[in-house]
């Protein structure tokens, strides 16, 4: 996956996530102050985002893993420690 492909997919998923969260306001309360890191079924995409998690952990940020479930156009959330 090229950086351009990665960025295009990331922007698409960030927009989907923002729309989903806007429609689920309880998520904003539940994960207030968290950094969202998006995961998909793409191993290459996820590998790049794993590096982001490492950086956020070094900064002592609270992180939630937001996984896009393509088949149902839904999301699952898991806080990481």
N, CA, C and O atoms as a GROMACS GRO file, in nm:
protein
  324
    1UNK      N    1   0.085  -0.118   0.000
    1UNK     CA    2   0.000   0.000   0.000
    1UNK      C    3   0.090   0.124   0.000
    1UNK      O    4   0.173   0.142   0.089
    2UNK      N    5   0.071   0.207  -0.100
    2UNK     CA    6   0.150   0.330  -0.108
    2UNK      C    7   0.100   0.430  -0.004
    2UNK      O    8  -0.010   0.416   0.050
    3UNK      N    9   0.181   0.530   0.022
    3UNK     CA   10   0.139   0.633   0.117
    3UNK      C   11   0.015   0.706   0.068
    3UNK      O   12  -0.071   0.743   0.148
    4UNK      N   13   0.005   0.727  -0.064
    4UNK     CA   14  -0.111   0.794  -0.120
    4UNK      C   15  -0.237   0.710  -0.098
    4UNK      O   16  -0.341   0.764  -0.059
    5UNK      N   17  -0.229   0.580  -0.124
    5UNK     CA   18  -0.342   0.491  -0.102
    5UNK      C   19  -0.382   0.488   0.046
    5UNK      O   20  -0.500   0.491   0.080
    6UNK      N   21  -0.281   0.483   0.132
    6UNK     CA   22  -0.304   0.483   0.276
    6UNK      C   23  -0.378   0.610   0.319
    6UNK      O   24  -0.476   0.604   0.392
    7UNK      N   25  -0.329   0.724   0.272
    7UNK     CA   26  -0.391   0.851   0.310
    7UNK      C   27  -0.533   0.864   0.257
    7UNK      O   28  -0.621   0.915   0.326
    8UNK      N   29  -0.556   0.819   0.135
    8UNK     CA   30  -0.692   0.824   0.079
    8UNK      C   31  -0.787   0.738   0.161
    8UNK      O   32  -0.897   0.782   0.194
    9UNK      N   33  -0.745   0.617   0.194
    9UNK     CA   34  -0.829   0.528   0.274
    9UNK      C   35  -0.850   0.585   0.414
    9UNK      O   36  -0.960   0.579   0.468
   10UNK      N   37  -0.745   0.640   0.471
   10UNK     CA   38  -0.756   0.696   0.605
   10UNK      C   39  -0.855   0.812   0.607
   10UNK      O   40  -0.938   0.822   0.698
   11UNK      N   41  -0.848   0.901   0.508
   11UNK     CA   42  -0.942   1.013   0.501
   11UNK      C   43  -1.086   0.965   0.485
   11UNK      O   44  -1.178   1.018   0.548
   12UNK      N   45  -1.104   0.865   0.401
   12UNK     CA   46  -1.238   0.808   0.381
   12UNK      C   47  -1.292   0.751   0.512
   12UNK      O   48  -1.408   0.773   0.547
   13UNK      N   49  -1.208   0.678   0.584
   13UNK     CA   50  -1.251   0.615   0.708
   13UNK      C   51  -1.270   0.717   0.820
   13UNK      O   52  -1.360   0.702   0.903
   14UNK      N   53  -1.187   0.820   0.825
   14UNK     CA   54  -1.204   0.925   0.926
   14UNK      C   55  -1.339   0.993   0.907
   14UNK      O   56  -1.409   1.022   1.004
   15UNK      N   57  -1.376   1.018   0.782
   15UNK     CA   58  -1.506   1.079   0.754
   15UNK      C   59  -1.620   0.987   0.797
   15UNK      O   60  -1.718   1.032   0.856
   16UNK      N   61  -1.608   0.857   0.767
   16UNK     CA   62  -1.711   0.762   0.809
   16UNK      C   63  -1.720   0.754   0.960
   16UNK      O   64  -1.830   0.748   1.017
   17UNK      N   65  -1.605   0.755   1.026
   17UNK     CA   66  -1.603   0.748   1.172
   17UNK      C   67  -1.666   0.873   1.233
   17UNK      O   68  -1.745   0.864   1.327
   18UNK      N   69  -1.632   0.989   1.180
   18UNK     CA   70  -1.688   1.114   1.232
   18UNK      C   71  -1.840   1.114   1.218
   18UNK      O   72  -1.911   1.155   1.310
   19UNK      N   73  -1.890   1.068   1.104
   19UNK     CA   74  -2.035   1.062   1.083
   19UNK      C   75  -2.099   0.964   1.181
   19UNK      O   76  -2.204   0.992   1.239
   20UNK      N   77  -2.034   0.848   1.199
   20UNK     CA   78  -2.087   0.746   1.290
   20UNK      C   79  -2.093   0.800   1.433
   20UNK      O   80  -2.193   0.783   1.502
   21UNK      N   81  -1.986   0.866   1.476
   21UNK     CA   82  -1.981   0.919   1.613
   21UNK      C   83  -2.085   1.029   1.631
   21UNK      O   84  -2.146   1.040   1.737
   22UNK      N   85  -2.104   1.111   1.527
   22UNK     CA   86  -2.204   1.218   1.536
   22UNK      C   87  -2.344   1.160   1.555
   22UNK      O   88  -2.430   1.222   1.618
   23UNK      N   89  -2.366   1.042   1.500
   23UNK     CA   90  -2.496   0.976   1.514
   23UNK      C   91  -2.507   0.894   1.642
   23UNK      O   92  -2.615   0.847   1.676
   24UNK      N   93  -2.397   0.877   1.713
   24UNK     CA   94  -2.392   0.799   1.838
   24UNK      C   95  -2.331   0.886   1.948
   24UNK      O   96  -2.219   0.857   1.991
   25UNK      N   97  -2.398   0.988   1.995
   25UNK     CA   98  -2.337   1.082   2.090
   25UNK      C   99  -2.288   1.019   2.220
   25UNK      O  100  -2.202   1.075   2.287
   26UNK      N  101  -2.342   0.902   2.254
   26UNK     CA  102  -2.294   0.836   2.377
   26UNK      C  103  -2.147   0.794   2.364
   26UNK      O  104  -2.077   0.781   2.465
   27UNK      N  105  -2.101   0.773   2.241
   27UNK     CA  106  -1.959   0.739   2.220
   27UNK      C  107  -1.869   0.856   2.256
   27UNK      O  108  -1.759   0.836   2.309
   28UNK      N  109  -1.914   0.977   2.227
   28UNK     CA  110  -1.835   1.095   2.264
   28UNK      C  111  -1.816   1.103   2.414
   28UNK      O  112  -1.709   1.140   2.462
   29UNK      N  113  -1.920   1.070   2.488
   29UNK     CA  114  -1.910   1.072   2.634
   29UNK      C  115  -1.822   0.957   2.683
   29UNK      O  116  -1.735   0.976   2.768
   30UNK      N  117  -1.844   0.838   2.628
   30UNK     CA  118  -1.772   0.720   2.674
   30UNK      C  119  -1.622   0.731   2.647
   30UNK      O  120  -1.540   0.690   2.730
   31UNK      N  121  -1.585   0.787   2.531
   31UNK     CA  122  -1.443   0.794   2.494
   31UNK      C  123  -1.394   0.939   2.490
   31UNK      O  124  -1.309   0.973   2.408
   32UNK      N  125  -1.445   1.020   2.577
   32UNK     CA  126  -1.401   1.159   2.586
   32UNK      C  127  -1.252   1.164   2.623
   32UNK      O  128  -1.209   1.099   2.719
   33UNK      N  129  -1.175   1.239   2.547
   33UNK     CA  130  -1.031   1.252   2.574
   33UNK      C  131  -0.946   1.144   2.512
   33UNK      O  132  -0.824   1.144   2.529
   34UNK      N  133  -1.006   1.051   2.441
   34UNK     CA  134  -0.934   0.943   2.376
   34UNK      C  135  -0.890   0.983   2.235
   34UNK      O  136  -0.954   1.066   2.170
   35UNK      N  137  -0.782   0.924   2.190
   35UNK     CA  138  -0.740   0.932   2.051
   35UNK      C  139  -0.792   0.807   1.982
   35UNK      O  140  -0.773   0.695   2.031
   36UNK      N  141  -0.857   0.826   1.869
   36UNK     CA  142  -0.912   0.713   1.793
   36UNK      C  143  -0.809   0.667   1.691
   36UNK      O  144  -0.753   0.748   1.616
   37UNK      N  145  -0.783   0.536   1.687
   37UNK     CA  146  -0.697   0.478   1.585
   37UNK      C  147  -0.782   0.378   1.509
   37UNK      O  148  -0.840   0.286   1.566
   38UNK      N  149  -0.788   0.398   1.377
   38UNK     CA  150  -0.877   0.319   1.292
   38UNK      C  151  -0.807   0.192   1.243
   38UNK      O  152  -0.690   0.193   1.205
   39UNK      N  153  -0.883   0.083   1.247
   39UNK     CA  154  -0.838  -0.045   1.192
   39UNK      C  155  -0.941  -0.094   1.091
   39UNK      O  156  -1.059  -0.060   1.099
   40UNK      N  157  -0.895  -0.175   0.996
   40UNK     CA  158  -0.982  -0.231   0.892
   40UNK      C  159  -0.943  -0.377   0.871
   40UNK      O  160  -0.874  -0.437   0.954
   41UNK      N  161  -0.987  -0.434   0.761
   41UNK     CA  162  -0.946  -0.569   0.725
   41UNK      C  163  -0.812  -0.570   0.651
   41UNK      O  164  -0.758  -0.677   0.622
   42UNK      N  165  -0.758  -0.452   0.620
   42UNK     CA  166  -0.631  -0.441   0.548
   42UNK      C  167  -0.513  -0.453   0.645
   42UNK      O  168  -0.495  -0.367   0.732
   43UNK      N  169  -0.434  -0.557   0.629
   43UNK     CA  170  -0.318  -0.576   0.716
   43UNK      C  171  -0.216  -0.463   0.700
   43UNK      O  172  -0.156  -0.420   0.797
   44UNK      N  173  -0.198  -0.416   0.576
   44UNK     CA  174  -0.102  -0.308   0.552
   44UNK      C  175  -0.146  -0.178   0.619
   44UNK      O  176  -0.066  -0.108   0.681
   45UNK      N  177  -0.274  -0.147   0.608
   45UNK     CA  178  -0.329  -0.027   0.672
   45UNK      C  179  -0.312  -0.036   0.823
   45UNK      O  180  -0.268   0.059   0.888
   46UNK      N  181  -0.347  -0.151   0.878
   46UNK     CA  182  -0.338  -0.170   1.023
   46UNK      C  183  -0.194  -0.162   1.073
   46UNK      O  184  -0.169  -0.111   1.182
   47UNK      N  185  -0.101  -0.213   0.994
   47UNK     CA  186   0.040  -0.208   1.034
   47UNK      C  187   0.087  -0.063   1.048
   47UNK      O  188   0.157  -0.028   1.143
   48UNK      N  189   0.047   0.021   0.952
   48UNK     CA  190   0.084   0.162   0.960
   48UNK      C  191   0.022   0.227   1.084
   48UNK      O  192   0.085   0.311   1.148
   49UNK      N  193  -0.100   0.190   1.116
   49UNK     CA  194  -0.165   0.248   1.233
   49UNK      C  195  -0.110   0.193   1.364
   49UNK      O  196  -0.121   0.259   1.468
   50UNK      N  197  -0.051   0.076   1.362
   50UNK     CA  198   0.013   0.022   1.482
   50UNK      C  199   0.128   0.113   1.526
   50UNK      O  200   0.152   0.130   1.645
   51UNK      N  201   0.197   0.170   1.428
   51UNK     CA  202   0.304   0.264   1.461
   51UNK      C  203   0.247   0.388   1.528
   51UNK      O  204   0.311   0.445   1.617
   52UNK      N  205   0.129   0.430   1.487
   52UNK     CA  206   0.064   0.544   1.549
   52UNK      C  207   0.030   0.514   1.695
   52UNK      O  208   0.046   0.600   1.782
   53UNK      N  209  -0.014   0.394   1.722
   53UNK     CA  210  -0.046   0.355   1.860
   53UNK      C  211   0.078   0.363   1.947
   53UNK      O  212   0.072   0.412   2.060
   54UNK      N  213   0.190   0.315   1.896
   54UNK     CA  214   0.315   0.322   1.972
   54UNK      C  215   0.348   0.466   2.009
   54UNK      O  216   0.385   0.494   2.123
   55UNK      N  217   0.334   0.556   1.914
   55UNK     CA  218   0.364   0.697   1.939
   55UNK      C  219   0.269   0.756   2.043
   55UNK      O  220   0.312   0.829   2.132
   56UNK      N  221   0.142   0.724   2.031
   56UNK     CA  222   0.044   0.777   2.126
   56UNK      C  223   0.069   0.723   2.267
   56UNK      O  224   0.053   0.796   2.365
   57UNK      N  225   0.108   0.597   2.277
   57UNK     CA  226   0.137   0.539   2.409
   57UNK      C  227   0.258   0.606   2.472
   57UNK      O  228   0.261   0.629   2.593
   58UNK      N  229   0.357   0.639   2.390
   58UNK     CA  230   0.476   0.709   2.441
   58UNK      C  231   0.439   0.846   2.496
   58UNK      O  232   0.506   0.898   2.585
   59UNK      N  233   0.334   0.905   2.442
   59UNK     CA  234   0.286   1.035   2.487
   59UNK      C  235   0.183   1.023   2.600
   59UNK      O  236   0.124   1.122   2.642
   60UNK      N  237   0.162   0.900   2.647
   60UNK     CA  238   0.066   0.872   2.754
   60UNK      C  239  -0.077   0.915   2.720
   60UNK      O  240  -0.151   0.963   2.806
   61UNK      N  241  -0.114   0.898   2.594
   61UNK     CA  242  -0.249   0.930   2.549
   61UNK      C  243  -0.342   0.811   2.572
   61UNK      O  244  -0.299   0.696   2.566
   62UNK      N  245  -0.468   0.841   2.598
   62UNK     CA  246  -0.569   0.736   2.604
   62UNK      C  247  -0.608   0.705   2.460
   62UNK      O  248  -0.627   0.795   2.378
   63UNK      N  249  -0.619   0.575   2.430
   63UNK     CA  250  -0.641   0.532   2.292
   63UNK      C  251  -0.761   0.439   2.285
   63UNK      O  252  -0.780   0.354   2.372
   64UNK      N  253  -0.839   0.457   2.181
   64UNK     CA  254  -0.946   0.363   2.152
   64UNK      C  255  -0.925   0.314   2.009
   64UNK      O  256  -0.905   0.392   1.916
   65UNK      N  257  -0.929   0.183   1.995
   65UNK     CA  258  -0.916   0.119   1.863
   65UNK      C  259  -1.056   0.114   1.802
   65UNK      O  260  -1.146   0.049   1.855
   66UNK      N  261  -1.073   0.183   1.688
   66UNK     CA  262  -1.200   0.187   1.618
   66UNK      C  263  -1.186   0.100   1.494
   66UNK      O  264  -1.113   0.134   1.401
   67UNK      N  265  -1.256  -0.012   1.493
   67UNK     CA  266  -1.245  -0.106   1.381
   67UNK      C  267  -1.368  -0.094   1.292
   67UNK      O  268  -1.482  -0.109   1.337
   68UNK      N  269  -1.342  -0.066   1.164
   68UNK     CA  270  -1.450  -0.055   1.066
   68UNK      C  271  -1.487  -0.195   1.019
   68UNK      O  272  -1.402  -0.271   0.972
   69UNK      N  273  -1.614  -0.228   1.031
   69UNK     CA  274  -1.665  -0.358   0.989
   69UNK      C  275  -1.734  -0.336   0.855
   69UNK      O  276  -1.849  -0.293   0.848
   70UNK      N  277  -1.661  -0.366   0.750
   70UNK     CA  278  -1.703  -0.334   0.614
   70UNK      C  279  -1.835  -0.401   0.574
   70UNK      O  280  -1.919  -0.339   0.509
   71UNK      N  281  -1.854  -0.525   0.613
   71UNK     CA  282  -1.974  -0.599   0.572
   71UNK      C  283  -2.102  -0.532   0.620
   71UNK      O  284  -2.202  -0.532   0.548
   72UNK      N  285  -2.099  -0.475   0.737
   72UNK     CA  286  -2.220  -0.414   0.794
   72UNK      C  287  -2.213  -0.263   0.798
   72UNK      O  288  -2.306  -0.198   0.846
   73UNK      N  289  -2.102  -0.205   0.750
   73UNK     CA  290  -2.082  -0.060   0.753
   73UNK      C  291  -2.097  -0.008   0.897
   73UNK      O  292  -2.156   0.097   0.920
   74UNK      N  293  -2.042  -0.084   0.991
   74UNK     CA  294  -2.054  -0.055   1.133
   74UNK      C  295  -1.913  -0.040   1.192
   74UNK      O  296  -1.814  -0.058   1.122
   75UNK      N  297  -1.906  -0.007   1.319
   75UNK     CA  298  -1.779   0.011   1.389
   75UNK      C  299  -1.782  -0.066   1.521
   75UNK      O  300  -1.888  -0.082   1.582
   76UNK      N  301  -1.666  -0.111   1.564
   76UNK     CA  302  -1.652  -0.163   1.700
   76UNK      C  303  -1.540  -0.085   1.767
   76UNK      O  304  -1.447  -0.038   1.701
   77UNK      N  305  -1.550  -0.070   1.898
   77UNK     CA  306  -1.456   0.013   1.973
   77UNK      C  307  -1.397  -0.066   2.089
   77UNK      O  308  -1.468  -0.138   2.160
   78UNK      N  309  -1.267  -0.050   2.107
   78UNK     CA  310  -1.198  -0.118   2.218
   78UNK      C  311  -1.091  -0.026   2.273
   78UNK      O  312  -0.995   0.006   2.203
   79UNK      N  313  -1.105   0.016   2.399
   79UNK     CA  314  -0.999   0.098   2.458
   79UNK      C  315  -0.872   0.015   2.476
   79UNK      O  316  -0.878  -0.103   2.510
   80UNK      N  317  -0.759   0.079   2.452
   80UNK     CA  318  -0.630   0.013   2.469
   80UNK      C  319  -0.560   0.073   2.591
   80UNK      O  320  -0.571   0.193   2.617
   81UNK      N  321  -0.490  -0.011   2.664
   81UNK     CA  322  -0.420   0.042   2.782
   81UNK      C  323  -0.274   0.057   2.754
   81UNK      O  324  -0.198   0.100   2.840
   0.00000   0.00000   0.00000
